[in-house]
Amino acid sequence: MFDPVIAPSGTLLGLLQRGRGDGTLHALTAPRAEALAALNHCVLRDPRHDWQVENRSLYYARLYLDLNGELDEIEAHLFEVDDVFDTEESRTGLALAVLGHLASYGRRDALELLRRYAASGSNWAWALDELALRDDDAGLRALAAPVLARFGTDPEGEAELAVAVRDAFEPRPWRLWADDPRESVSTRVRAAQEAGCFDRWQRQMRPTGPRPGWSVRAVFEWAQQGVERGAALHVPAARCLAAVAGPEDRPEILATAEDGTDGARCTALRYLADSNDAAALDLIERAVATGSAAVVEAALDSFERMRSIAAVDRARSWARRPDALGAAAGRMLACLGGAQDRDLVLAALREAVRGEGPDAPTLWTLVDGAGRLGIACAAPVLRHVYRETASSHLRGRAAHALAATDPSFPTGFAVECLWDCEETTREIAARHAETGDARVVERLRRLAADPAEEAEVQTVVRSRIGPDTAAM
C-alpha cells in the first residue's frame, strides 16, 4: 500500500485524515463544498498507516450523512480504469466500507453502488461482504450470475471459485446461492463448498514443521532453514524447544544463544527468556551488542516478554542507555514498573517524542505506562501526541492516559473524543466528558440512539443519560 501523506493537524484535512473528533466539528462549521472536498480526499486516498486495524469508515459515513454529501466522486473512483490495473484492496476498501455504513443508514444510492461494484469491480469480494450484512435476499440472489461468471468452468476456474467460497468473510451470499433454484448456480456453489471443506481437511492432514522426537539440534536447524527462506520461525521453534529440551541440553542452548546462526540464536534467546534462565539477561545484552539486526530484534522482544523481578531490576539499570536496549528497558518499566520508576518512564516518553516524533512505535507502550503510573508531568507530552499522531489507535491510548493524568481532560479533549473514529476512544470520552457542555448532552443522546454505534459505547452512554437525564 502507498504511504499516505498526512496534512498538518491544524487543518481541516489533517483533522479528518487523523479521524479526530474536531475534524467532524470543524467540517460542520466550514463551507459545505470545502468540507466535502476534504472528506472525499480522505475516502478516496485512505490516510491510515495500518488500514487493517484503524477505523475510519463509520466516522466518514456519519459525516457524509451530516453534510448530506453526494457520492459522485466515490462512484467515479470505484469505476475508473485504474480499478482494472490496481486490484489492491487498499485502493477501494475504505470507500466500500463507507458505502456499507451509508447503506445501513438507509442511503439507497450507496446500496446501488455496492451492487454495481460487486457485479463488475475488481474488489468485488469486499463489496459482497458489505452487501451480505445489509442487502436483502433478492438483491444478493441477483448477483449470483455476475459473480460466478468471473470464474471459468474449467478445472482451474472451479478451483479458484472454491478458494473464493472457502475464504469468504461473510458466507451468507454463498449459502443463498447454494440453494438457488437455478441449477447452473446451485450446482457450482455446492461443488465449490465441498471442495473448500476437502481442502481444509487435506491441509490439516499434512502439517509441516517439528515432529515428536526432534532433538534440540533439529529444532535449531529448522529455525535456521526458516531464516534462509525469509520466514522468522524462532517463536514457534522456541515453543518446540521447550518441549524437547532437558537439563542436559542447557550448555548447548547457552552456546547457541551466545554465538549461533541467526535463526538458532533467536530461538535460544527466546527460549531462555521465556524460561527465566539466570543467564538470559546477560545473553540478551550481548546479543544486542554483537548480533545482526534480526538477532537484536529478537533479543529485545524476548527481553520485553520477561516478567521476573530480576528483569525489572535490570531494566532500571538499562533505562538510561541511549540505545535500543535502553528504549526496551523504558517500555518494560512502563508496563511493570512502580511509582519509583515514573521519572525513567517520563524520560523515555520525552526522548521518544523528541527523537522519533509523535508516531514512533515505542510510544504505544510508553503512553500506556504514563497513564498506568499516573504521571501528571507527562500531560503536556501526551497532549502533543494526541494532537499530532496520525495513528487513531495511538491517539486513543493518549486519551486514556490523559484521563488518568490531566485534570482538564473532561472539559477538553474528552468532548471532541465523543466524535472520534475509534470506538474505544468514544467510550473513554463517554465516561469522562463533562455534561455541563450542551454539545456533550446532545452527542450522548445521539450515540445512544445510533444503531451503528458499538454496544460497549452505548452501555457507557446510557449509564450517563439514564436516571440522571433531568439533572444534565
Steps between C-alpha positions, in 0.01 A plus 500: 500500500608859439637708786235764569590868515342649811415871507588715805285435805368858504330468161156359427651235273757403763233463766282284277792284390581431865137419579490753782173617645598857428507406132124442502433808711707721269348347186149580621588869538713530183358584156325185379698476175830524689390239753385256230823546306706411807271206580521360147878538506515280811264232371663472158859516632493288814704693761556210738849365553348162596168472319432153642467614862420871502138610470381776270200368305224571753658837582497607134155352434351700786653817359354426155161477668547823696609684184243326280795421276465369147680180395606608150872506579488159670321361195760644264781358715352151511430472128801680353738310276758464781269243660601255229875542552527578874317217673640562848225502765647815650403705192126447539449336840432817698254632241312169498486490880364856508233402248413203719434723800303746288287213371427394858383855569252469211693669219361321193762655271775338709329160478468525122868595466603196703286273283648641179855468628447145628386407149786662309777634728835339573452513879161332463551270802518797738187652349323165530594478868351846557181397321481175696442708812256752348327376186184290478485148357369616163785746455760236582344236275518743209878507540548124469534496122748790461716375789513141375576626149835622635613138530558274204333161481829320439681328791712808568195726518313260728803485729508881519128502580554248781768725650270805479220310677735359762657839581181711493478720808119497493353164386137614465500564121660163427249320719217672316650408165547138606119478530432700185224347282722543195687175460796671332551714811431261786697210353818705457479660844436171679790338321723795598389472864582130506839560337583769755415270791712220347791742455489596868501132598797432274699787648429375853618154402828633359652707783853631456766577754640318805391149590508315834845366569691788344828589666613845612735507201214419262291786638790743453550379143129544423510858632805577285331351193219750559748789497646377174149493348422847631265377775554573871433172682678563828180553699342160417847346512544623858171333594625177341825536690307521826346163415818315405779659707616353828749617765780325313436723195555830684873537409421460129214751522719753684776465242251547217352810665848649521632421155264292285357558155231766488197269506646276771622794708161671491336173604738445789459855629123471488506165679732623776299818555170313515644254752654783711841340476760668720725563200231649277553868584877495444453314171238750386739787573773326303263429210404867475868594486620235254203357312353569160190716464277191521677377814480843665128519430440152637711573809310819578166330447605212725610742770174694493305177546676426828304560820750411771619731775854457369394623156333811646807572712721467193266732309558767764874479440459500120233769469751787464690332218475701175440192284230250408549306824445818701179566308382142566579546868284813507213307344537221756484749787194658338332160518637361826667782691376662817468856629879520540537459122288798397796721419660231281176440309443874457854545371451213254172652381654843445803355324285290267289800396806722462702243307241312294194723490136448600457180297789301646397136560662508845247763611214251521649334806643818653171689471319212670763501772464872563129447558546186710751672727298824514791720394342845516812666357450296182176679410661762269681227304185290486302796367761546227478132403120521500497799264775398261499124456355363178408174677148500637591207727792689654277806542250282685773377732604861560139584587491216754826623652375860512187388682732373775748789504335821376233672715386702195418189296123486583444853370765487227595209279228273642235716333643465149569131561126438491529545122825298464534227238601230753227347713735449797580872494129588486448266795760674719350834399151384595634411846675831562355783288357781709125512446478868577579552132177490295685336212590208724141435604373508143782278377443242773133481408582456134753224568246322720249496214741418216458135388852499352668591828693230685320333790781581746472870421122499530517324837720777640294774334173369642652485846567874467158602366280250682353593838675837517386639164305780660803615697708518185 
